[in-house]
Amino acid sequence: VLIIIALMASCQQSKKFKVFTEADIAIIPKPVNLQLGNGVFEFNDRTQFVISDDSQKEITSVLLDKFKTAAGWTLGVSGKAPQTNYVEFIVDENLNDEAYELVVNSEKVTITAKAYSGFLYGLESIRQLLPTEIESKTKVNQVNWVIPNLTINDEPRFKWRGLHLDVSRHFFEKEYILQTIDMLAMHKMNVFHFHLVDDQGWRIEIKKYPKLTEIGGFRNDQEDSHWDGRRVTTPEDVATYGGFYTQEDIKEIVAYAKSKGVRVVPEIEMPAHVMSAIAAYPELSCFETPIGVPSGGVWPITEIYCAGKESTFEFLENVLLEVMELFPSEYIHVGGDEATKTNWEKCPHCQKRMKDEGLASVDELQSYFIKRMERFIASHDRKLIGWDEILEGGLAPEATVMSWRGFEGGIEAADQGHDVVMTPTSYMYFDYYQGPQNEEPLAWGGYIPLSKVYEFDPVVETMTPEQAKHVLGGQANVWSEQIKTESHSQYMIYPRLAALSEAVWSPKESRDWDDFSKRILTLFERYEYLDINYAKSAYLVMA
Ligand code: TNX
């Protein structure tokens, strides 16, 4: 017996693992600093996670669950380090919020971070150092679960690294939202902008106004049209034309996102893009004309909330009270885009309001509207964010601007001392084509291939350092007029999300397209295991 044990031990020692080179390391987004060492750390069924407080337990699940499925191991979590073979979490208050240091040597792995997100990102990096089989949904045999000895020091360039998903034009099930949040965490993204309200559907249960979802959550007919007039609904479509999230669903989404280091920013559109609400409660509009929930695009959008009646504000405040109860988010997005204010010109209530408040134009009336909402939101210790139209007629005092019609609105807002998130149509519209149009599914228009996303920089060269300080980060927007299914939605998001993640995380100097386009091949293997329908056309465009 002793001989056998001795033999096994020597076998173990002489086990030869692959020698890692820089080219084998494919972490996306690219870490700020990485020093490759010699040798490897091997995970086995006795590897332990050593945590210093209970709050870290939840984080370990990122890897524990993967090892359980792919390797069939149930790895232990304890509060005390064994002699060797463990992954330890060390708290360092001096690091930045989302920063982490990862040190791997053959005995142990240490992740040093200040808080939750840092540890999470340390684990996500380990995940991406492991063989791609770690993503497998079934047990895989004969894999050496090794990662190279190295030291990584890493932290994000921007604190707002977002993805916006429009769930109004087409509804997406809660499970898909959870999966998307999972994928955000994998890419070290931290904001999920939840576009819950638009003309084509009201998607969040509001207890005080049940008709918002009963009526506003479902379309009158099932036809879509493209803005160029083409009808795009075919009998084969398995589109979702109705649905909403209950408050319980929302709580689950928010809690799950928190566990993944993702903040959920709710968007409750106003004063336009709200025909679904007006269909439910016509008194919210100026002339109270009954309308239905539209299916295809509506342009121009003239059926908007009345800015004259007090009852509109009462309604919105009640809605926002429920929204703020559900979302702990520091920011509440109030939309503000694309309002055609012709009704306001004619409406006696609006005209009276303008006179009483000394407002010279309907733009100023919209500004009054948003400023009023900001006061309400601020009185509940939250911050208002809106699309760049909120600049027109004067920005609310503390508003943060999401710049979508280019970078200009963002620059202007930053110049006025306001914070901004850059989401320009030229780089960040993931509803635009990403490959040759004749080979791609019908998209809104435009052309934003992977390489273009990779070039995105939220800070524009012409900005002064003072202005640049106000740039919180960047975000991609996925508008869903033409996106009816989850797999199509994935197709539009991946792999462009990977390019975005590097653009908002890694130092600008380290950006290198050739290097990225090699690393992304490893990520594609992970997407395959995860059943993510990423755009294969990314290959074509890269070739
Ligand atoms: C503009 S971006 C919109 C959306 C559309 C999108 C299509 C913004 C604030 N408004 O309502 O879905 O273009 O790309």
Residues whose N, C-alpha, C, O or C-beta is under 5 A from the ligand:
A	BS01	TNX	D337 W387 W404 D431 W444 W479
